[in-house]
């Protein structure tokens, strides 16, 4: 063997032939597997880029990409193409949740529990989750990802609270076909300053071990750069920073510069006026939440091309409904556990019924003042011409709903707070795609883009709640669900 190999190696002609054969062999011996071709037909196709509706509509899908879009008479599918006829449905691009936390699944704490802690919800909610086993969290993330996809959310951006690498690993497991879920942009660990709200009120003896699981610290400008590099090492797709009062412009600017040098965008959590200004001055790519943004700041964001990412879960009654359902289920479980007698059972059932009834609301459950502020916020952002998208900040356990169902309910609050239906759809398709830097891949049903397509039975512009009832989901050219033309 050795002699033969030496002989081949010493003969350049033989070696060249060998290389040529090696290169040619796979092509000649492997059977050609042509990409699967599918023609999807439906009564309507809504293009969120223009608001135009194609009716009737057909989409030719080859492999995982969209090849052609038009009316059925314009498109000639090749022989053997699979036809998926969705009848009277409306096609839309797959939905995008541009701000989520799939590896966090928090039960809303009671007011009494929140009041026990200096920084309220933060300590109870996030830090308890961090103390969970990373394996448990990533399995939960896998379940949430699958549930999102079932509800038509074909792309998500996970912005922190995933442990050290839970989000990047979940993304890779989906991308390699080991799990089914949406496309994921993962931020890795969140960048925060040492005196962030997350850190306060922690037991100092345990703080470091807990915090390392979830955060990277911005210790001055150079520390910020190092934190970005750490996430680059973990193959993050985006950098997430939480900006509070104590974060300086030079620190954040260093983070932004290092991220951009690595071709990553920077999403900055900023809810109040001063951190929002820090994010604008440092050149962030998107401002998450932005609840207290001023008109002048919106003007600056517009001029700099910074995205405003609405997180509308808190704009309506989402939290009240979720909290009431949590209470209702815990009462039901309590009645079961106590094996309540008939009279007590009736009292429990009566309470549960009242909690679930949309007509019966606890006095003061909804804060009308806050709601008005959110309605104003939505109007001001839309009027400013600033680029906008929407994400849920989803990280809660909503009893009786899947993560996907709860996500869509939370997103639709943007419409309840005054965003017209088409703007609502744009915020979670074409606009979100641009904010993510994926406008060439997702966000529209157009030739060359990934075949991420959903369908609803009715007209989503006439009734936006159609999005809560997505009946057909295709991701990457694969049918994930089809309740409209089941085989
Ligand atoms: Zn968030």
Boltz pocket constraint, residues with backbone or C-beta under 6 A from the ligand:
constraints:
  - pocket:
      binder: B
      contacts: [[A, 99], [A, 100], [A, 101], [A, 159], [A, 393]]
      max_distance: 6.0
